[in-house]
């Protein structure tokens, strides 16, 4: 297992960026290149089990995930199926002078033949960092569009 942390500043205020990042049903609207479809299978007040069709590294995969939302600043995502089964992403949203500091602690678990590809960890870390940058850009654009609508 490979553990690492990604951290970025975002100009969107914490409440709004947290709301955007935990609104699982709209991931495919915010980042359609990665999230093709999302179906909530189970839901309670603080967690959702979701079937996600995602596109990552040129492959389209169906994965089941568990999202745990702990307002005002923690979003935990656990991959329950697929080649990254047992991987977790713990997102923390903290107030900052620019808006919000987002930190994601990732415990990466490769399964099957993937665990025998020595350079895959570095590729995945680089790609996840890129996706985080894209998410922040998309969230900033999305939040500006919301303020125009309001």
C-alpha positions in Angstrom: 0.0 0.0 0.0 1.2 3.5 -0.8 0.1 6.4 1.4 0.5 10.0 0.4 -1.1 13.4 0.8 -2.1 16.0 -1.8 -2.8 19.6 -0.7 -4.0 22.6 -2.6 -5.4 26.1 -2.0 -8.8 27.0 -3.5 -10.5 30.4 -3.8 -13.9 29.0 -3.1 -15.1 29.4 0.5 -15.1 26.2 2.6 -18.8 25.8 2.9 -19.4 25.9 -0.9 -16.4 23.8 -1.9 -17.4 21.2 0.7 -20.9 21.2 -0.6 -19.7 20.7 -4.2 -17.3 17.9 -3.3 -19.9 16.0 -1.3 -22.7 16.3 -3.8 -21.9 12.9 -5.3 -24.9 12.9 -7.6 -23.5 15.9 -9.6 -19.9 14.7 -10.1 -20.6 13.8 -13.7 -21.8 17.4 -14.3 -18.8 19.0 -12.7 -16.2 16.6 -14.1 -17.8 14.7 -17.0 -14.4 13.6 -18.4 -13.9 11.4 -15.3 -17.3 10.6 -13.9 -19.6 9.1 -16.6 -22.5 8.1 -14.3 -23.3 7.8 -10.6 -26.1 5.8 -9.0 -26.7 6.0 -5.3 -27.5 2.5 -4.0 -27.9 3.2 -0.3 -28.1 6.5 1.6 -28.3 7.5 5.2 -27.8 10.9 6.9 -24.0 10.8 6.7 -23.1 8.1 4.2 -23.8 6.9 0.6 -23.0 3.8 -1.2 -22.5 4.7 -4.9 -22.0 2.8 -8.1 -19.7 4.9 -10.2 -18.8 4.6 -13.8 -15.4 6.4 -14.1 -12.9 7.0 -16.7 -9.3 7.0 -15.5 -6.0 6.5 -17.3 -7.9 5.7 -20.5 -10.1 3.0 -19.0 -13.7 3.1 -18.1 -14.5 1.2 -14.9 -17.5 0.4 -12.7 -16.6 0.8 -9.0 -18.6 0.8 -5.8 -17.7 3.5 -3.3 -18.7 4.5 0.2 -18.9 8.3 0.9 -18.9 9.4 4.5 -19.7 13.1 5.0 -18.8 14.7 8.3 -19.6 18.4 8.1 -18.2 21.0 8.1 -14.9 19.7 6.7 -14.4 15.9 6.3 -15.3 13.8 3.3 -14.1 10.2 3.4 -14.3 8.0 0.2 -13.6 4.3 0.3 -13.4 2.2 -2.8 -15.3 -1.1 -2.3 -14.7 -2.8 -5.6 -12.5 -2.8 -8.7 -8.7 -2.7 -9.2 -8.2 -0.1 -6.4 -10.5 -1.9 -3.9 -9.7 -0.9 -0.3 -8.2 2.5 -1.4 -9.3 5.4 0.7 -9.4 9.2 0.2 -9.8 11.3 3.4 -10.5 14.9 2.3 -10.1 17.8 4.8 -11.4 21.3 4.0 -9.9 24.0 6.2 -10.4 27.8 6.1 -7.6 29.8 4.7 -6.9 33.4 3.8 -7.4 32.6 0.1 -10.6 30.6 0.7 -10.0 26.9 1.5 -7.0 24.6 1.9 -7.9 21.2 0.7 -5.9 18.2 1.9 -6.5 14.6 0.7 -4.8 11.8 2.5 -4.7 8.8 0.2 -4.1 5.2 1.1 -3.6 3.5 -2.3 -4.2 -0.2 -2.6 -3.5 -1.9 -5.9 -5.1 -5.3 -6.6 -4.6 -8.1 -9.0 -1.9 -7.7 -11.6 -1.7 -4.0 -10.9 0.4 -4.6 -7.7 3.1 -6.1 -9.9 3.5 -3.0 -12.1 6.4 -1.2 -10.3 6.0 2.3 -11.9 2.2 2.4 -11.6 2.3 4.1 -8.1 4.1 7.1 -9.5 1.8 7.3 -12.5 -1.3 7.2 -10.3 0.0 9.8 -7.8 0.8 12.2 -10.7 -2.7 11.5 -12.3 -4.5 12.0 -9.0 -2.7 15.3 -8.4 -3.7 16.4 -11.9 -7.3 15.4 -11.3 -7.3 17.4 -8.0 -6.1 20.5 -9.9 -8.8 20.0 -12.5 -11.5 19.5 -9.8 -10.5 22.8 -8.1 -10.6 24.7 -11.4 -14.0 23.1 -12.2 -15.3 24.0 -8.7 -14.1 27.6 -9.0 -15.9 27.9 -12.4 -19.0 26.1 -11.1 -19.1 28.4 -8.0 -18.9 31.6 -10.1 -21.8 30.3 -12.3 -23.8 29.7 -9.1 -23.3 33.3 -8.0 -24.5 34.5 -11.4 -27.7 32.4 -11.0 -28.3 33.6 -7.4 
